């Protein structure tokens, strides 16, 4: 029946786990004119009901329930198209235009596709040269197999094995960030995209070969050339995320959804050649005295105005400010719920709403941190960190930032040398992949007269301490910097990488808010110690501080908050400065 919508997405209860929920989801099909009444009567059953508009502009979406697909949905709606969710194999075969946004692990995705009969239907649909767009894992699943927790058989439509990036050559894994494409053949949806950066986040990739070269429409270089996109007839798939690639990515989606727009030029200009350094805008979010969420200064500092009212400093509303940073050219936006460690994060409905609203108009990656941990509420109900993180992912987050909980997990691991699989870091990275997990490290510098004074990794500082000390170690803290722990930043970074972290957000309590530059000693220490990307944070006060950290350390990205909030240093001026210094950034 034309105009019927299909639900294949499950809105999980807090008691359920990801994969078990997939196998128990149910179908409901309704017509537009009835959907409001029916939705009210059955919303308690935790099903996502996608009402059809009956419009020919609808695209069918195969969403098997893992990770953040809200952003893709928002991007499709933003472009003016309706979505019909796939539920049965027949829905695939009947689709006029189909998008498969793969998120999560290769094996888990194939299990769902095979058990539901979707795998056979997908193969038939693609072999019949029907309009198809696979995204990220949606590209990888087309190949014969993957080494991820494998070998695991794929759909077998394209010759080749999906393997992990090689980090032994100095390239960081996961591959996270804005990289350039090398277009190898005509592809209507990639017209002029080769001049621009697009956003990648993955640890596994397919490699070009003589057997699959007729499929390849572009490659990307990250240590080696890997397959960035494929095209054969009406079948397209991309390894990057168009819904997270700004205006450039939206143009890719628009050209697929509306063939009449193919051949139009991208509105932005670029000159991309390699992986760009990222400039990230961070928003410290908390409630003010009226209960409203506001962007303010870090919670471990004085966040109140020095006035008679002594009110919480308000530097802007988080949704509006995030939208402005997107327009200004921020490569990512990070939300830090700076009181999240005090309260139950799933009860923080305003913060979840901030994510939902932000993802409607901000098409770059969103990270959220603060209070991601196991939790028992006042009624004795236990919630796992995976359940907490899942709610944030479903609300629009692409990455989760874990702070204090990662410190405690690392301390336990250093004592036992046993991976229990129970820590928030291990749970979330297992289900959503390491690329979805950021560990936020908050150390303070402790000066020493001798490197033998502590058991932790020390460095010779570039500037002596207040007593002329030439050495220092970096002590990790928890609870917003309030409590020091017996573990160093170096040791913590090495352990969390082993436990499954995909990225490190490296703060420095001594530099934060000072505006005198990043702690180069610390960032160099950590970025040289790990093979995952490191984000430099704390201390930026001028555009020159960004070029300094990129030139003198192996940081993949640099983050700032206050100078962007107060408009002291615009994001665009930072990027213009970096370009003048010969540092590649996304334009």
Wavefront OBJ file of the C-alpha trace (Angstrom):
o trace
v 0.000 0.000 0.000
v 1.539 3.308 -1.050
v 2.132 5.719 1.789
v 2.437 3.109 4.544
v 5.280 3.527 7.009
v 7.307 0.689 8.486
v 8.931 0.564 11.924
v 12.164 -1.386 12.315
v 13.579 0.697 15.141
v 13.021 -0.157 18.770
v 12.897 2.430 21.540
v 14.433 0.381 24.326
v 13.241 0.361 27.888
v 15.938 1.098 30.456
v 15.863 -2.562 31.479
v 16.702 -3.906 28.040
v 19.953 -4.450 26.250
v 20.699 -3.501 22.671
v 20.678 -6.812 20.832
v 17.934 -8.484 22.853
v 15.669 -5.548 22.063
v 16.311 -5.994 18.358
v 14.986 -9.542 18.295
v 11.767 -8.622 20.105
v 10.732 -5.530 18.172
v 7.279 -5.450 16.610
v 5.731 -3.885 13.530
v 2.973 -1.329 13.372
v 1.816 0.260 10.148
v -0.516 3.229 10.194
v -1.757 5.907 7.897
v -0.980 9.590 8.398
v -4.560 10.597 9.257
v -4.765 8.035 12.082
v -1.275 8.200 13.522
v -1.827 10.754 16.311
v -4.706 8.880 17.914
v -3.009 5.507 17.666
v 0.326 6.887 18.883
v -1.249 8.212 22.088
v -2.862 4.869 22.871
v 0.219 2.696 22.364
v 3.163 4.965 23.223
v 3.579 3.056 26.488
v 4.759 0.022 24.530
v 8.113 1.642 23.643
v 7.756 1.332 19.886
v 8.846 3.920 17.390
v 5.912 4.739 15.107
v 6.887 6.381 11.833
v 3.822 7.988 10.297
v 3.715 8.145 6.540
v 2.981 11.294 4.685
v 1.961 9.305 1.627
v 4.474 11.417 -0.272
v 6.588 10.155 -3.130
v 9.480 12.044 -1.530
v 9.851 9.335 1.156
v 13.001 7.243 1.398
v 13.119 3.886 3.140
v 15.618 3.606 5.980
v 17.029 0.299 7.193
v 17.890 1.084 10.821
v 18.673 -1.980 12.906
v 18.832 -0.028 16.164
v 22.526 0.466 16.986
v 24.140 3.838 17.648
v 23.125 7.317 16.610
v 20.907 7.279 13.526
v 18.911 10.286 14.731
v 21.340 12.614 12.933
v 20.752 10.904 9.594
v 17.004 11.064 10.134
v 17.322 14.754 10.947
v 19.444 15.360 7.852
v 16.878 13.644 5.602
v 14.042 15.653 7.137
v 16.138 18.834 6.925
v 16.433 18.243 3.169
v 12.645 17.958 2.885
v 12.173 14.198 2.567
v 10.009 11.787 4.544
v 11.223 8.504 5.991
v 9.606 5.089 5.864
v 11.303 2.619 8.210
v 11.977 -0.867 6.913
v 10.524 -3.684 8.958
v 10.251 -6.736 6.703
v 12.305 -8.106 3.811
v 9.416 -7.236 1.498
v 9.757 -3.590 2.476
v 13.285 -3.658 1.066
v 12.181 -5.256 -2.178
v 9.375 -2.690 -2.568
v 11.582 0.338 -1.845
v 12.059 2.981 -4.523
v 15.091 4.398 -2.696
v 16.863 2.718 0.243
v 19.463 3.976 2.754
v 21.348 1.628 5.084
v 23.243 3.545 7.814
v 25.349 0.828 9.423
v 26.462 1.572 12.992
v 28.217 -0.728 15.456
v 29.977 -4.049 14.968
v 30.075 -6.020 11.697
v 29.132 -9.367 13.278
v 26.179 -8.009 15.244
v 24.804 -6.299 12.155
v 25.075 -9.448 10.033
v 23.363 -11.481 12.763
v 20.369 -9.146 12.655
v 20.241 -9.099 8.847
v 20.423 -12.888 8.544
v 17.953 -13.669 11.349
v 15.353 -11.261 9.985
v 15.758 -12.329 6.356
v 16.999 -8.857 5.456
v 20.331 -10.118 4.115
v 18.784 -12.030 1.209
v 16.415 -9.173 0.407
v 19.279 -6.651 0.422
v 21.309 -8.796 -1.970
v 18.351 -9.119 -4.339
v 17.621 -5.387 -4.190
v 21.224 -4.445 -4.962
v 21.685 -7.084 -7.668
v 18.601 -5.627 -9.362
v 20.409 -2.264 -9.512
v 17.880 -0.428 -7.350
v 18.766 2.992 -5.824
v 20.781 2.217 -2.679
v 23.036 4.211 -0.359
v 25.085 2.441 2.308
v 26.846 4.509 4.979
v 29.946 3.440 6.955
v 29.199 -0.148 8.066
v 26.529 -0.078 5.366
v 29.431 -0.084 2.881
v 31.547 -2.679 4.709
v 28.723 -5.226 4.902
v 28.628 -5.411 1.098
v 32.027 -7.144 1.098
v 32.762 -10.852 1.466
v 33.893 -10.792 5.097
v 35.385 -8.782 7.952
v 38.200 -9.396 10.417
v 36.305 -7.524 13.147
v 35.766 -10.136 15.871
v 36.034 -12.552 13.007
v 36.359 -13.616 10.373
v 32.657 -12.877 9.849
v 30.906 -13.385 6.515
v 29.347 -10.331 4.882
v 26.798 -10.036 2.088
v 29.427 -11.085 -0.446
v 28.420 -8.627 -3.172
v 31.865 -7.050 -3.529
v 35.152 -9.015 -3.523
v 37.414 -8.257 -0.577
v 37.938 -8.527 3.177
v 37.351 -5.659 5.602
v 40.408 -5.380 7.862
v 41.639 -3.185 10.700
v 43.822 -0.162 10.035
v 47.513 -0.750 10.667
v 48.663 1.472 13.552
v 52.274 0.268 13.408
v 53.049 2.841 10.729
v 52.298 5.715 13.098
v 48.734 6.368 11.996
v 46.225 6.513 14.821
v 43.366 4.046 15.041
v 40.437 4.678 14.979
v 40.599 6.890 11.902
v 38.668 9.890 13.245
v 38.309 13.215 11.511
v 37.898 15.123 8.282
v 39.826 13.610 5.389
v 40.081 14.123 1.643
v 38.774 11.919 -1.172
v 40.455 10.907 -4.395
v 37.675 10.458 -6.956
v 38.445 7.556 -9.269
v 35.345 7.530 -11.494
v 32.162 9.442 -12.129
v 29.642 9.249 -9.318
v 26.695 11.586 -9.523
v 26.401 11.980 -5.765
v 30.114 12.855 -5.337
v 30.353 15.656 -7.920
v 33.132 18.092 -6.817
v 33.367 16.466 -3.355
v 37.027 15.641 -3.984
v 37.926 19.256 -3.165
v 36.394 19.004 0.310
v 36.959 17.196 3.585
v 34.353 14.676 4.747
v 33.996 13.099 8.180
v 35.247 9.570 8.910
v 35.085 7.595 12.155
v 36.054 3.909 11.869
v 38.704 1.334 12.764
v 38.134 -1.080 9.862
v 38.271 -0.509 6.109
v 38.136 -2.292 2.763
v 41.145 -2.153 0.466
v 41.217 -1.672 -3.325
v 42.170 -4.661 -5.491
v 41.964 -5.829 -9.088
v 38.900 -7.858 -8.120
v 36.861 -4.903 -6.818
v 38.253 -1.971 -8.811
v 35.158 -1.741 -11.039
v 33.124 -0.882 -7.917
v 35.367 1.861 -6.541
v 34.337 5.494 -7.065
v 36.770 7.102 -4.573
v 39.583 6.280 -2.189
v 40.992 7.981 0.884
v 44.579 7.925 2.092
v 45.267 7.096 5.720
v 48.547 5.261 5.798
v 47.362 3.388 2.714
v 44.649 4.078 0.163
v 41.403 2.479 1.323
v 37.975 2.418 -0.325
v 36.047 5.592 0.565
v 33.061 4.975 -1.711
v 31.682 2.539 -4.261
v 29.313 2.970 -7.160
v 27.872 0.594 -9.707
v 24.789 1.749 -11.545
v 22.255 2.948 -8.984
v 24.124 1.380 -6.071
v 26.219 3.729 -3.918
v 27.956 3.352 -0.576
v 30.320 5.608 1.364
v 32.696 4.921 4.244
v 32.379 8.487 5.544
v 29.324 9.972 7.257
v 27.528 12.481 5.005
v 25.105 13.380 7.821
v 28.145 14.514 9.861
v 30.028 16.206 7.009
v 28.322 19.593 7.132
v 27.022 21.237 3.970
v 29.221 18.996 1.829
v 27.668 15.863 3.303
v 24.163 17.262 2.966
v 24.820 17.789 -0.739
v 25.757 14.095 -1.065
v 22.476 13.067 0.552
v 20.475 15.554 -1.517
v 21.906 14.222 -4.786
v 21.017 10.663 -3.839
v 17.523 11.556 -2.648
v 16.705 13.821 -5.580
v 18.461 12.858 -8.841
v 17.350 16.186 -10.359
v 19.964 17.915 -8.146
v 22.834 15.827 -9.497
v 25.318 17.982 -11.351
v 24.776 21.004 -9.093
v 27.901 22.507 -7.587
v 28.666 22.410 -3.891
v 28.121 25.837 -2.304
v 31.405 25.770 -0.365
v 34.946 25.921 -1.669
v 37.738 23.699 -0.483
v 41.185 22.348 -1.182
v 41.442 19.083 0.715
v 44.459 16.801 0.401
v 44.806 14.849 3.677
v 43.472 14.378 7.193
v 42.718 17.803 8.664
v 43.433 18.959 12.186
v 40.166 19.472 14.057
v 39.012 22.585 15.914
v 36.390 21.641 18.518
v 34.005 23.911 20.405
v 33.194 22.775 23.941
v 30.148 23.863 25.921
v 30.187 23.421 29.705
v 26.488 23.057 30.506
v 24.772 23.285 33.889
v 21.555 24.570 35.418
v 21.343 28.102 36.708
v 19.401 29.146 39.786
v 16.166 29.217 37.775
v 16.618 25.641 36.622
v 17.482 26.584 33.029
v 20.380 24.930 31.228
v 23.071 27.487 30.411
v 26.612 27.468 29.092
v 29.036 28.609 31.756
v 32.593 28.224 33.002
v 33.887 24.928 34.410
v 32.226 23.692 37.591
v 35.509 23.387 39.516
v 35.919 27.147 39.156
v 33.926 30.154 40.305
v 30.883 30.027 38.003
v 28.997 32.868 39.662
v 29.000 36.492 38.697
v 30.527 38.852 41.256
v 27.316 40.834 41.644
v 24.781 41.393 44.378
v 22.607 38.604 42.967
v 25.636 36.259 42.726
v 23.902 34.451 39.834
v 25.388 31.623 37.782
v 27.394 33.024 34.888
v 25.381 32.611 31.689
v 27.423 32.612 28.479
v 24.570 31.475 26.262
v 21.904 28.878 25.643
v 23.449 25.535 24.645
v 21.270 24.729 21.599
v 21.584 28.188 20.043
v 25.307 28.406 20.802
v 25.989 24.973 19.298
v 24.107 26.022 16.161
v 26.207 29.165 15.887
v 29.444 27.194 16.259
v 28.311 24.900 13.458
v 27.786 27.913 11.208
v 31.171 29.319 12.304
v 32.962 26.166 11.122
v 33.506 24.069 14.266
v 34.547 20.547 13.273
v 32.837 19.032 16.306
v 30.716 20.237 19.206
v 31.229 18.805 22.669
v 28.759 19.121 25.548
v 30.070 18.623 29.065
v 27.377 18.250 31.709
v 29.511 19.648 34.519
v 27.155 18.594 37.307
v 26.485 15.161 35.808
v 28.636 13.377 38.370
v 26.266 14.492 41.146
v 22.924 13.465 39.740
v 21.429 10.538 37.885
v 22.148 11.313 34.218
v 19.061 9.547 32.867
v 16.991 11.881 35.012
v 18.610 14.839 33.283
v 15.885 15.183 30.685
v 16.813 18.784 29.740
v 20.307 17.647 28.680
v 18.844 14.868 26.552
v 16.523 17.415 24.976
v 19.501 19.667 24.230
v 21.043 16.812 22.246
v 17.816 16.085 20.380
v 17.271 19.706 19.412
v 20.914 20.355 18.534
v 21.097 17.340 16.220
v 18.186 18.708 14.190
v 20.323 21.484 12.696
v 23.950 20.702 13.536
v 25.494 18.264 11.075
v 28.927 17.715 12.597
v 29.792 15.167 15.330
v 28.322 15.728 18.803
v 30.029 14.448 21.950
v 28.466 14.448 25.410
v 30.106 13.794 28.765
v 29.301 13.967 32.448
v 28.000 11.192 34.696
v 28.285 8.265 32.252
v 28.524 5.392 34.732
v 26.615 2.592 36.461
v 24.022 4.061 38.797
v 21.525 2.946 41.427
v 18.625 5.323 41.992
v 16.831 6.147 45.245
v 14.424 3.244 44.683
v 17.237 0.711 44.432
v 16.893 0.285 40.659
v 20.293 -0.352 39.027
v 21.158 1.129 35.643
v 24.243 0.084 33.713
v 26.506 2.602 32.044
v 25.525 0.977 28.738
v 21.878 1.877 29.346
v 22.873 5.430 30.260
v 25.058 5.797 27.149
v 22.410 4.244 24.907
v 19.950 6.955 25.886
v 22.462 9.629 24.937
v 23.189 7.943 21.603
v 19.491 7.737 20.803
v 19.157 11.420 21.671
v 21.743 12.470 19.089
v 25.216 11.934 20.541
v 27.872 10.428 18.273
v 30.464 9.934 20.998
v 30.319 9.499 24.765
v 32.956 11.054 27.011
v 33.796 9.154 30.205
v 35.806 10.789 32.988
v 35.853 9.675 36.618
v 34.501 6.199 35.897
v 37.397 5.513 33.518
v 39.891 6.455 36.234
v 38.376 3.990 38.695
v 38.279 1.252 36.033
v 41.930 1.854 35.172
v 42.968 1.697 38.824
v 41.192 -1.622 39.242
v 42.745 -3.029 36.074
v 46.246 -1.995 37.162
v 45.724 -3.952 40.396
v 44.299 -7.136 38.888
v 45.484 -7.103 35.256
v 42.063 -8.619 34.467
v 39.548 -7.155 32.039
v 36.204 -7.776 33.664
v 34.146 -6.339 30.803
v 31.972 -4.628 33.411
v 33.417 -1.114 33.326
v 31.535 1.574 31.441
v 34.449 1.900 29.054
v 34.446 -1.804 28.183
v 30.663 -2.148 27.983
v 30.095 0.799 25.671
v 33.055 0.169 23.365
v 32.025 -3.476 22.928
v 28.535 -2.585 21.698
v 29.120 0.725 19.918
v 32.788 0.404 18.963
v 35.857 2.129 20.384
v 35.335 5.090 18.051
v 32.235 6.020 20.076
v 34.111 6.256 23.390
v 36.211 9.237 24.480
v 38.032 9.219 27.825
v 38.398 12.636 29.433
v 41.579 12.931 31.524
v 41.772 15.775 34.058
v 45.271 15.890 35.554
v 47.097 18.495 37.613
v 50.844 19.085 37.452
v 52.849 18.034 40.528
v 56.435 19.304 40.571
v 59.306 17.112 41.780
v 62.950 17.636 42.604
v 63.829 14.164 41.325
v 62.126 11.808 38.858
v 62.614 9.052 41.457
v 60.269 10.706 43.945
v 57.180 8.920 42.547
v 56.415 5.590 40.872
v 54.628 7.283 37.974
v 55.938 8.548 34.637
v 57.709 11.891 35.054
v 58.989 14.478 32.616
v 61.609 17.206 32.632
v 59.518 20.365 32.391
v 60.292 23.153 29.958
v 59.602 25.733 32.682
v 60.830 25.050 36.252
v 58.352 24.910 39.129
v 57.895 27.585 41.826
v 60.764 26.105 43.841
v 62.994 25.600 40.834
v 61.862 21.984 40.362
v 62.899 20.530 37.015
v 60.583 17.510 37.014
v 56.875 16.865 37.284
v 54.236 14.167 37.044
v 50.588 14.603 36.154
v 48.185 13.369 38.822
v 44.731 12.369 37.600
v 41.633 13.703 39.333
v 37.964 12.766 39.522
v 34.690 14.528 40.361
v 35.384 17.689 38.400
v 38.964 18.031 39.601
v 38.056 17.914 43.285
v 39.748 14.637 44.206
v 43.267 13.530 43.310
v 43.885 9.854 42.582
v 47.008 7.673 42.827
v 47.449 7.293 39.082
v 49.278 9.393 36.517
v 47.915 10.723 33.227
v 50.488 8.655 31.317
v 49.485 5.422 33.058
v 45.787 6.188 32.691
v 46.100 6.915 28.972
v 47.896 3.635 28.301
v 45.344 1.603 30.272
v 42.180 3.153 28.821
v 43.490 2.552 25.309
v 43.885 -1.115 26.218
v 40.385 -1.208 27.734
v 38.755 0.096 24.564
v 38.899 3.895 24.424
v 38.960 5.285 20.899
v 40.029 8.826 21.721
v 41.442 10.860 24.623
v 40.297 14.333 25.625
v 43.307 15.705 27.500
v 42.593 18.561 29.893
v 44.974 20.309 32.289
v 43.631 21.825 35.495
v 46.641 24.151 35.809
v 46.041 25.719 32.381
v 42.260 25.785 32.183
v 40.888 29.306 31.952
v 44.342 30.892 31.944
v 44.461 31.756 28.239
v 48.234 31.263 28.130
v 48.277 28.240 25.857
v 47.976 24.473 26.058
v 50.276 22.429 28.300
v 52.649 21.311 25.553
v 54.662 19.089 27.918
v 51.564 17.120 28.910
v 50.098 16.842 25.427
v 53.383 15.694 23.940
v 53.760 13.096 26.712
v 50.337 11.564 26.135
v 50.082 11.891 22.346
v 53.455 10.130 22.015
v 52.377 7.358 24.398
v 49.179 6.154 22.716
v 48.124 5.192 19.204
v 44.594 6.607 19.458
v 43.742 10.250 18.654
v 44.351 12.859 21.362
v 42.347 16.089 21.712
v 44.271 18.949 23.348
v 42.209 20.969 25.815
v 42.608 23.730 28.429
v 44.419 27.029 28.081
v 43.741 28.335 24.583
v 43.733 32.118 24.512
v 44.865 32.988 20.989
v 44.886 31.494 17.495
v 48.649 30.997 17.823
v 48.098 28.508 20.625
v 46.369 26.161 18.174
v 49.238 26.202 15.684
v 51.702 25.725 18.542
v 50.024 22.566 19.810
v 49.700 21.090 16.316
v 53.310 21.867 15.390
v 54.906 20.690 18.635
v 52.793 17.635 19.516
v 50.952 14.782 17.844
v 47.531 16.058 18.912
v 44.816 15.315 16.347
v 42.473 18.074 17.522
v 42.358 21.088 19.805
v 39.391 22.212 21.880
v 38.397 25.535 23.388
v 35.414 26.929 25.252
v 35.633 30.364 26.852
v 37.402 32.196 24.018
v 34.697 31.028 21.619
v 31.828 31.769 24.019
v 33.069 35.294 24.701
v 33.899 35.843 21.011
v 37.475 36.749 21.924
v 38.845 34.458 19.196
v 36.360 33.358 16.491
v 36.628 29.818 15.166
v 37.085 31.114 11.641
v 40.088 33.236 12.646
v 41.685 30.153 14.206
v 41.293 28.232 10.965
v 42.574 31.110 8.854
v 45.661 31.299 11.054
v 46.258 27.550 10.817
v 46.014 27.659 7.026
v 48.598 30.467 6.917
v 50.893 28.293 9.028
v 50.553 25.425 6.539
v 48.329 23.288 8.785
v 45.487 21.619 6.911
v 41.999 22.275 8.291
v 38.483 21.888 6.974
v 37.278 25.032 5.226
l 1 2 3 4 5 6 7 8 9 10 11 12 13 14 15 16 17 18 19 20 21 22 23 24 25 26 27 28 29 30 31 32 33 34 35 36 37 38 39 40 41 42 43 44 45 46 47 48 49 50 51 52 53 54 55 56 57 58 59 60 61 62 63 64 65 66 67 68 69 70 71 72 73 74 75 76 77 78 79 80 81 82 83 84 85 86 87 88 89 90 91 92 93 94 95 96 97 98 99 100 101 102 103 104 105 106 107 108 109 110 111 112 113 114 115 116 117 118 119 120 121 122 123 124 125 126 127 128 129 130 131 132 133 134 135 136 137 138 139 140 141 142 143 144 145 146 147 148 149 150 151 152 153 154 155 156 157 158 159 160 161 162 163 164 165 166 167 168 169 170 171 172 173 174 175 176 177 178 179 180 181 182 183 184 185 186 187 188 189 190 191 192 193 194 195 196 197 198 199 200 201 202 203 204 205 206 207 208 209 210 211 212 213 214 215 216 217 218 219 220 221 222 223 224 225 226 227 228 229 230 231 232 233 234 235 236 237 238 239 240 241 242 243 244 245 246 247 248 249 250 251 252 253 254 255 256 257 258 259 260 261 262 263 264 265 266 267 268 269 270 271 272 273 274 275 276 277 278 279 280 281 282 283 284 285 286 287 288 289 290 291 292 293 294 295 296 297 298 299 300 301 302 303 304 305 306 307 308 309 310 311 312 313 314 315 316 317 318 319 320 321 322 323 324 325 326 327 328 329 330 331 332 333 334 335 336 337 338 339 340 341 342 343 344 345 346 347 348 349 350 351 352 353 354 355 356 357 358 359 360 361 362 363 364 365 366 367 368 369 370 371 372 373 374 375 376 377 378 379 380 381 382 383 384 385 386 387 388 389 390 391 392 393 394 395 396 397 398 399 400 401 402 403 404 405 406 407 408 409 410 411 412 413 414 415 416 417 418 419 420 421 422 423 424 425 426 427 428 429 430 431 432 433 434 435 436 437 438 439 440 441 442 443 444 445 446 447 448 449 450 451 452 453 454 455 456 457 458 459 460 461 462 463 464 465 466 467 468 469 470 471 472 473 474 475 476 477 478 479 480 481 482 483 484 485 486 487 488 489 490 491 492 493 494 495 496 497 498 499 500 501 502 503 504 505 506 507 508 509 510 511 512 513 514 515 516 517 518 519 520 521 522 523 524 525 526 527 528 529 530 531 532 533 534 535 536 537 538 539 540 541 542 543 544 545 546 547 548 549 550 551 552 553 554 555 556 557 558 559 560 561 562 563 564 565 566 567 568 569 570 571 572 573 574 575 576 577 578 579 580 581 582 583 584 585 586 587
